[in-house]
Amino acid sequence: MGKIPYMEATAGIENIFQVLRIDYVRRLTYAKELTKWGKNGIRLSLRLSF
């Protein structure tokens, strides 16, 4: 990529139905160079504990 560090900002909601987390992700650096992908995104994750 380059000498600039990769940075992103996230805000999310955790503990939906005790297993699901939803994050909104915003790319702060490398947004102009990576034109194939957008600056914004949604990240889903599952957390299972027994």
mmCIF file of the N, C-alpha and C atoms, coordinates in Angstrom:
data_MODEL
# 
_entry.id   MODEL 
# 
loop_
_atom_site.group_PDB 
_atom_site.id 
_atom_site.type_symbol 
_atom_site.label_atom_id 
_atom_site.label_alt_id 
_atom_site.label_comp_id 
_atom_site.label_asym_id 
_atom_site.label_entity_id 
_atom_site.label_seq_id 
_atom_site.pdbx_PDB_ins_code 
_atom_site.Cartn_x 
_atom_site.Cartn_y 
_atom_site.Cartn_z 
_atom_site.occupancy 
_atom_site.B_iso_or_equiv 
_atom_site.pdbx_formal_charge 
_atom_site.auth_seq_id 
_atom_site.auth_comp_id 
_atom_site.auth_asym_id 
_atom_site.auth_atom_id 
_atom_site.pdbx_PDB_model_num 
ATOM 1   N N  . MET A 1 1  ? 0.819   -1.178  0.000  1.00 0.00 ? 1  MET A N  1 
ATOM 2   C CA . MET A 1 1  ? 0.000   0.000   0.000  1.00 0.00 ? 1  MET A CA 1 
ATOM 3   C C  . MET A 1 1  ? 0.867   1.247   0.000  1.00 0.00 ? 1  MET A C  1 
ATOM 4   N N  . GLY A 1 2  ? 1.523   1.542   1.076  1.00 0.00 ? 2  GLY A N  1 
ATOM 5   C CA . GLY A 1 2  ? 2.331   2.744   1.123  1.00 0.00 ? 2  GLY A CA 1 
ATOM 6   C C  . GLY A 1 2  ? 2.834   3.006   2.527  1.00 0.00 ? 2  GLY A C  1 
ATOM 7   N N  . LYS A 1 3  ? 3.293   4.231   2.748  1.00 0.00 ? 3  LYS A N  1 
ATOM 8   C CA . LYS A 1 3  ? 3.830   4.592   4.067  1.00 0.00 ? 3  LYS A CA 1 
ATOM 9   C C  . LYS A 1 3  ? 2.763   5.097   5.018  1.00 0.00 ? 3  LYS A C  1 
ATOM 10  N N  . ILE A 1 4  ? 1.582   5.364   4.524  1.00 0.00 ? 4  ILE A N  1 
ATOM 11  C CA . ILE A 1 4  ? 0.489   5.834   5.374  1.00 0.00 ? 4  ILE A CA 1 
ATOM 12  C C  . ILE A 1 4  ? -0.137  4.625   6.075  1.00 0.00 ? 4  ILE A C  1 
ATOM 13  N N  . PRO A 1 5  ? -0.357  4.682   7.396  1.00 0.00 ? 5  PRO A N  1 
ATOM 14  C CA . PRO A 1 5  ? -0.979  3.550   8.072  1.00 0.00 ? 5  PRO A CA 1 
ATOM 15  C C  . PRO A 1 5  ? -2.453  3.403   7.681  1.00 0.00 ? 5  PRO A C  1 
ATOM 16  N N  . TYR A 1 6  ? -2.930  2.161   7.679  1.00 0.00 ? 6  TYR A N  1 
ATOM 17  C CA . TYR A 1 6  ? -4.339  1.905   7.371  1.00 0.00 ? 6  TYR A CA 1 
ATOM 18  C C  . TYR A 1 6  ? -5.164  2.228   8.608  1.00 0.00 ? 6  TYR A C  1 
ATOM 19  N N  . MET A 1 7  ? -6.228  3.010   8.438  1.00 0.00 ? 7  MET A N  1 
ATOM 20  C CA . MET A 1 7  ? -7.086  3.367   9.562  1.00 0.00 ? 7  MET A CA 1 
ATOM 21  C C  . MET A 1 7  ? -8.544  3.235   9.145  1.00 0.00 ? 7  MET A C  1 
ATOM 22  N N  . GLU A 1 8  ? -9.350  2.774   10.077 1.00 0.00 ? 8  GLU A N  1 
ATOM 23  C CA . GLU A 1 8  ? -10.787 2.725   9.869  1.00 0.00 ? 8  GLU A CA 1 
ATOM 24  C C  . GLU A 1 8  ? -11.480 3.033   11.185 1.00 0.00 ? 8  GLU A C  1 
ATOM 25  N N  . ALA A 1 9  ? -12.700 3.531   11.093 1.00 0.00 ? 9  ALA A N  1 
ATOM 26  C CA . ALA A 1 9  ? -13.514 3.834   12.264 1.00 0.00 ? 9  ALA A CA 1 
ATOM 27  C C  . ALA A 1 9  ? -14.725 2.908   12.247 1.00 0.00 ? 9  ALA A C  1 
ATOM 28  N N  . THR A 1 10 ? -15.102 2.409   13.416 1.00 0.00 ? 10 THR A N  1 
ATOM 29  C CA . THR A 1 10 ? -16.245 1.508   13.511 1.00 0.00 ? 10 THR A CA 1 
ATOM 30  C C  . THR A 1 10 ? -17.168 1.951   14.632 1.00 0.00 ? 10 THR A C  1 
ATOM 31  N N  . ALA A 1 11 ? -18.436 1.659   14.458 1.00 0.00 ? 11 ALA A N  1 
ATOM 32  C CA . ALA A 1 11 ? -19.453 1.834   15.494 1.00 0.00 ? 11 ALA A CA 1 
ATOM 33  C C  . ALA A 1 11 ? -20.378 0.639   15.372 1.00 0.00 ? 11 ALA A C  1 
ATOM 34  N N  . GLY A 1 12 ? -20.716 0.025   16.513 1.00 0.00 ? 12 GLY A N  1 
ATOM 35  C CA . GLY A 1 12 ? -21.499 -1.192  16.415 1.00 0.00 ? 12 GLY A CA 1 
ATOM 36  C C  . GLY A 1 12 ? -22.458 -1.407  17.559 1.00 0.00 ? 12 GLY A C  1 
ATOM 37  N N  . ILE A 1 13 ? -23.297 -2.406  17.352 1.00 0.00 ? 13 ILE A N  1 
ATOM 38  C CA . ILE A 1 13 ? -24.261 -2.858  18.352 1.00 0.00 ? 13 ILE A CA 1 
ATOM 39  C C  . ILE A 1 13 ? -23.931 -4.314  18.651 1.00 0.00 ? 13 ILE A C  1 
ATOM 40  N N  . GLU A 1 14 ? -23.776 -4.625  19.945 1.00 0.00 ? 14 GLU A N  1 
ATOM 41  C CA . GLU A 1 14 ? -23.387 -5.967  20.348 1.00 0.00 ? 14 GLU A CA 1 
ATOM 42  C C  . GLU A 1 14 ? -24.504 -6.595  21.178 1.00 0.00 ? 14 GLU A C  1 
ATOM 43  N N  . ASN A 1 15 ? -24.498 -7.903  21.220 1.00 0.00 ? 15 ASN A N  1 
ATOM 44  C CA . ASN A 1 15 ? -25.399 -8.698  22.051 1.00 0.00 ? 15 ASN A CA 1 
ATOM 45  C C  . ASN A 1 15 ? -26.824 -8.740  21.508 1.00 0.00 ? 15 ASN A C  1 
ATOM 46  N N  . ILE A 1 16 ? -26.976 -8.733  20.214 1.00 0.00 ? 16 ILE A N  1 
ATOM 47  C CA . ILE A 1 16 ? -28.301 -8.896  19.616 1.00 0.00 ? 16 ILE A CA 1 
ATOM 48  C C  . ILE A 1 16 ? -28.618 -10.386 19.658 1.00 0.00 ? 16 ILE A C  1 
ATOM 49  N N  . PHE A 1 17 ? -29.677 -10.758 20.286 1.00 0.00 ? 17 PHE A N  1 
ATOM 50  C CA . PHE A 1 17 ? -30.070 -12.162 20.488 1.00 0.00 ? 17 PHE A CA 1 
ATOM 51  C C  . PHE A 1 17 ? -28.966 -12.959 21.178 1.00 0.00 ? 17 PHE A C  1 
ATOM 52  N N  . GLN A 1 18 ? -28.125 -12.310 21.958 1.00 0.00 ? 18 GLN A N  1 
ATOM 53  C CA . GLN A 1 18 ? -27.035 -12.911 22.728 1.00 0.00 ? 18 GLN A CA 1 
ATOM 54  C C  . GLN A 1 18 ? -25.910 -13.494 21.884 1.00 0.00 ? 18 GLN A C  1 
ATOM 55  N N  . VAL A 1 19 ? -25.921 -13.380 20.552 1.00 0.00 ? 19 VAL A N  1 
ATOM 56  C CA . VAL A 1 19 ? -24.853 -13.963 19.729 1.00 0.00 ? 19 VAL A CA 1 
ATOM 57  C C  . VAL A 1 19 ? -24.381 -13.070 18.582 1.00 0.00 ? 19 VAL A C  1 
ATOM 58  N N  . LEU A 1 20 ? -25.086 -12.048 18.222 1.00 0.00 ? 20 LEU A N  1 
ATOM 59  C CA . LEU A 1 20 ? -24.812 -11.301 16.990 1.00 0.00 ? 20 LEU A CA 1 
ATOM 60  C C  . LEU A 1 20 ? -24.267 -9.908  17.295 1.00 0.00 ? 20 LEU A C  1 
ATOM 61  N N  . ARG A 1 21 ? -23.323 -9.463  16.468 1.00 0.00 ? 21 ARG A N  1 
ATOM 62  C CA . ARG A 1 21 ? -22.796 -8.100  16.536 1.00 0.00 ? 21 ARG A CA 1 
ATOM 63  C C  . ARG A 1 21 ? -22.807 -7.514  15.132 1.00 0.00 ? 21 ARG A C  1 
ATOM 64  N N  . ILE A 1 22 ? -23.272 -6.269  14.997 1.00 0.00 ? 22 ILE A N  1 
ATOM 65  C CA . ILE A 1 22 ? -23.308 -5.554  13.723 1.00 0.00 ? 22 ILE A CA 1 
ATOM 66  C C  . ILE A 1 22 ? -22.471 -4.290  13.872 1.00 0.00 ? 22 ILE A C  1 
ATOM 67  N N  . ASP A 1 23 ? -21.517 -4.091  12.939 1.00 0.00 ? 23 ASP A N  1 
ATOM 68  C CA . ASP A 1 23 ? -20.651 -2.916  12.959 1.00 0.00 ? 23 ASP A CA 1 
ATOM 69  C C  . ASP A 1 23 ? -20.785 -2.153  11.651 1.00 0.00 ? 23 ASP A C  1 
ATOM 70  N N  . TYR A 1 24 ? -20.774 -0.840  11.760 1.00 0.00 ? 24 TYR A N  1 
ATOM 71  C CA . TYR A 1 24 ? -20.655 0.036   10.603 1.00 0.00 ? 24 TYR A CA 1 
ATOM 72  C C  . TYR A 1 24 ? -19.180 0.426   10.519 1.00 0.00 ? 24 TYR A C  1 
ATOM 73  N N  . VAL A 1 25 ? -18.570 0.234   9.360  1.00 0.00 ? 25 VAL A N  1 
ATOM 74  C CA . VAL A 1 25 ? -17.137 0.469   9.180  1.00 0.00 ? 25 VAL A CA 1 
ATOM 75  C C  . VAL A 1 25 ? -16.943 1.577   8.153  1.00 0.00 ? 25 VAL A C  1 
ATOM 76  N N  . ARG A 1 26 ? -16.074 2.527   8.465  1.00 0.00 ? 26 ARG A N  1 
ATOM 77  C CA . ARG A 1 26 ? -15.753 3.640   7.563  1.00 0.00 ? 26 ARG A CA 1 
ATOM 78  C C  . ARG A 1 26 ? -14.240 3.681   7.371  1.00 0.00 ? 26 ARG A C  1 
ATOM 79  N N  . ARG A 1 27 ? -13.781 3.524   6.140  1.00 0.00 ? 27 ARG A N  1 
ATOM 80  C CA . ARG A 1 27 ? -12.345 3.578   5.825  1.00 0.00 ? 27 ARG A CA 1 
ATOM 81  C C  . ARG A 1 27 ? -11.890 5.037   5.850  1.00 0.00 ? 27 ARG A C  1 
ATOM 82  N N  . LEU A 1 28 ? -10.819 5.318   6.605  1.00 0.00 ? 28 LEU A N  1 
ATOM 83  C CA . LEU A 1 28 ? -10.319 6.689   6.727  1.00 0.00 ? 28 LEU A CA 1 
ATOM 84  C C  . LEU A 1 28 ? -9.126  6.957   5.816  1.00 0.00 ? 28 LEU A C  1 
ATOM 85  N N  . THR A 1 29 ? -8.286  5.962   5.585  1.00 0.00 ? 29 THR A N  1 
ATOM 86  C CA . THR A 1 29 ? -7.132  6.125   4.708  1.00 0.00 ? 29 THR A CA 1 
ATOM 87  C C  . THR A 1 29 ? -7.244  5.153   3.541  1.00 0.00 ? 29 THR A C  1 
ATOM 88  N N  . TYR A 1 30 ? -6.512  5.405   2.495  1.00 0.00 ? 30 TYR A N  1 
ATOM 89  C CA . TYR A 1 30 ? -6.499  4.604   1.272  1.00 0.00 ? 30 TYR A CA 1 
ATOM 90  C C  . TYR A 1 30 ? -7.851  4.573   0.575  1.00 0.00 ? 30 TYR A C  1 
ATOM 91  N N  . ALA A 1 31 ? -8.707  5.531   0.826  1.00 0.00 ? 31 ALA A N  1 
ATOM 92  C CA . ALA A 1 31 ? -10.026 5.553   0.204  1.00 0.00 ? 31 ALA A CA 1 
ATOM 93  C C  . ALA A 1 31 ? -9.950  5.950   -1.273 1.00 0.00 ? 31 ALA A C  1 
ATOM 94  N N  . LYS A 1 32 ? -9.024  6.806   -1.624 1.00 0.00 ? 32 LYS A N  1 
ATOM 95  C CA . LYS A 1 32 ? -8.914  7.256   -3.010 1.00 0.00 ? 32 LYS A CA 1 
ATOM 96  C C  . LYS A 1 32 ? -8.191  6.238   -3.883 1.00 0.00 ? 32 LYS A C  1 
ATOM 97  N N  . GLU A 1 33 ? -7.203  5.526   -3.307 1.00 0.00 ? 33 GLU A N  1 
ATOM 98  C CA . GLU A 1 33 ? -6.420  4.569   -4.081 1.00 0.00 ? 33 GLU A CA 1 
ATOM 99  C C  . GLU A 1 33 ? -7.195  3.288   -4.381 1.00 0.00 ? 33 GLU A C  1 
ATOM 100 N N  . LEU A 1 34 ? -8.030  2.864   -3.461 1.00 0.00 ? 34 LEU A N  1 
ATOM 101 C CA . LEU A 1 34 ? -8.794  1.627   -3.627 1.00 0.00 ? 34 LEU A CA 1 
ATOM 102 C C  . LEU A 1 34 ? -10.184 1.945   -4.156 1.00 0.00 ? 34 LEU A C  1 
ATOM 103 N N  . THR A 1 35 ? -10.277 2.211   -5.433 1.00 0.00 ? 35 THR A N  1 
ATOM 104 C CA . THR A 1 35 ? -11.543 2.646   -6.021 1.00 0.00 ? 35 THR A CA 1 
ATOM 105 C C  . THR A 1 35 ? -12.505 1.491   -6.270 1.00 0.00 ? 35 THR A C  1 
ATOM 106 N N  . LYS A 1 36 ? -12.024 0.243   -6.265 1.00 0.00 ? 36 LYS A N  1 
ATOM 107 C CA . LYS A 1 36 ? -12.912 -0.896  -6.493 1.00 0.00 ? 36 LYS A CA 1 
ATOM 108 C C  . LYS A 1 36 ? -13.854 -1.136  -5.322 1.00 0.00 ? 36 LYS A C  1 
ATOM 109 N N  . TRP A 1 37 ? -13.431 -0.751  -4.114 1.00 0.00 ? 37 TRP A N  1 
ATOM 110 C CA . TRP A 1 37 ? -14.226 -0.965  -2.918 1.00 0.00 ? 37 TRP A CA 1 
ATOM 111 C C  . TRP A 1 37 ? -14.702 0.374   -2.389 1.00 0.00 ? 37 TRP A C  1 
ATOM 112 N N  . GLY A 1 38 ? -15.813 0.354   -1.703 1.00 0.00 ? 38 GLY A N  1 
ATOM 113 C CA . GLY A 1 38 ? -16.366 1.579   -1.148 1.00 0.00 ? 38 GLY A CA 1 
ATOM 114 C C  . GLY A 1 38 ? -15.693 1.987   0.154  1.00 0.00 ? 38 GLY A C  1 
ATOM 115 N N  . LYS A 1 39 ? -15.992 3.183   0.600  1.00 0.00 ? 39 LYS A N  1 
ATOM 116 C CA . LYS A 1 39 ? -15.465 3.683   1.866  1.00 0.00 ? 39 LYS A CA 1 
ATOM 117 C C  . LYS A 1 39 ? -16.229 3.134   3.053  1.00 0.00 ? 39 LYS A C  1 
ATOM 118 N N  . ASN A 1 40 ? -17.485 2.754   2.849  1.00 0.00 ? 40 ASN A N  1 
ATOM 119 C CA . ASN A 1 40 ? -18.356 2.321   3.931  1.00 0.00 ? 40 ASN A CA 1 
ATOM 120 C C  . ASN A 1 40 ? -18.636 0.830   3.821  1.00 0.00 ? 40 ASN A C  1 
ATOM 121 N N  . GLY A 1 41 ? -18.939 0.226   4.956  1.00 0.00 ? 41 GLY A N  1 
ATOM 122 C CA . GLY A 1 41 ? -19.287 -1.183  4.931  1.00 0.00 ? 41 GLY A CA 1 
ATOM 123 C C  . GLY A 1 41 ? -19.974 -1.600  6.212  1.00 0.00 ? 41 GLY A C  1 
ATOM 124 N N  . ILE A 1 42 ? -20.520 -2.808  6.184  1.00 0.00 ? 42 ILE A N  1 
ATOM 125 C CA . ILE A 1 42 ? -21.172 -3.398  7.348  1.00 0.00 ? 42 ILE A CA 1 
ATOM 126 C C  . ILE A 1 42 ? -20.486 -4.716  7.638  1.00 0.00 ? 42 ILE A C  1 
ATOM 127 N N  . ARG A 1 43 ? -20.145 -4.922  8.889  1.00 0.00 ? 43 ARG A N  1 
ATOM 128 C CA . ARG A 1 43 ? -19.472 -6.147  9.317  1.00 0.00 ? 43 ARG A CA 1 
ATOM 129 C C  . ARG A 1 43 ? -20.382 -6.873  10.312 1.00 0.00 ? 43 ARG A C  1 
ATOM 130 N N  . LEU A 1 44 ? -20.650 -8.134  10.040 1.00 0.00 ? 44 LEU A N  1 
ATOM 131 C CA . LEU A 1 44 ? -21.446 -8.979  10.920 1.00 0.00 ? 44 LEU A CA 1 
ATOM 132 C C  . LEU A 1 44 ? -20.537 -10.001 11.573 1.00 0.00 ? 44 LEU A C  1 
ATOM 133 N N  . SER A 1 45 ? -20.763 -10.292 12.843 1.00 0.00 ? 45 SER A N  1 
ATOM 134 C CA . SER A 1 45 ? -19.978 -11.321 13.506 1.00 0.00 ? 45 SER A CA 1 
ATOM 135 C C  . SER A 1 45 ? -20.855 -12.080 14.505 1.00 0.00 ? 45 SER A C  1 
ATOM 136 N N  . LEU A 1 46 ? -20.542 -13.354 14.658 1.00 0.00 ? 46 LEU A N  1 
ATOM 137 C CA . LEU A 1 46 ? -21.231 -14.222 15.611 1.00 0.00 ? 46 LEU A CA 1 
ATOM 138 C C  . LEU A 1 46 ? -20.292 -14.567 16.757 1.00 0.00 ? 46 LEU A C  1 
ATOM 139 N N  . ARG A 1 47 ? -20.829 -14.639 17.967 1.00 0.00 ? 47 ARG A N  1 
ATOM 140 C CA . ARG A 1 47 ? -20.037 -15.057 19.115 1.00 0.00 ? 47 ARG A CA 1 
ATOM 141 C C  . ARG A 1 47 ? -20.833 -16.102 19.871 1.00 0.00 ? 47 ARG A C  1 
ATOM 142 N N  . LEU A 1 48 ? -20.342 -17.317 19.819 1.00 0.00 ? 48 LEU A N  1 
ATOM 143 C CA . LEU A 1 48 ? -21.005 -18.422 20.500 1.00 0.00 ? 48 LEU A CA 1 
ATOM 144 C C  . LEU A 1 48 ? -20.212 -18.789 21.753 1.00 0.00 ? 48 LEU A C  1 
ATOM 145 N N  . SER A 1 49 ? -20.875 -18.955 22.863 1.00 0.00 ? 49 SER A N  1 
ATOM 146 C CA . SER A 1 49 ? -20.216 -19.416 24.090 1.00 0.00 ? 49 SER A CA 1 
ATOM 147 C C  . SER A 1 49 ? -21.091 -20.481 24.727 1.00 0.00 ? 49 SER A C  1 
ATOM 148 N N  . PHE A 1 50 ? -20.455 -21.532 25.130 1.00 0.00 ? 50 PHE A N  1 
ATOM 149 C CA . PHE A 1 50 ? -21.171 -22.674 25.713 1.00 0.00 ? 50 PHE A CA 1 
ATOM 150 C C  . PHE A 1 50 ? -20.890 -22.776 27.192 1.00 0.00 ? 50 PHE A C  1 
# 
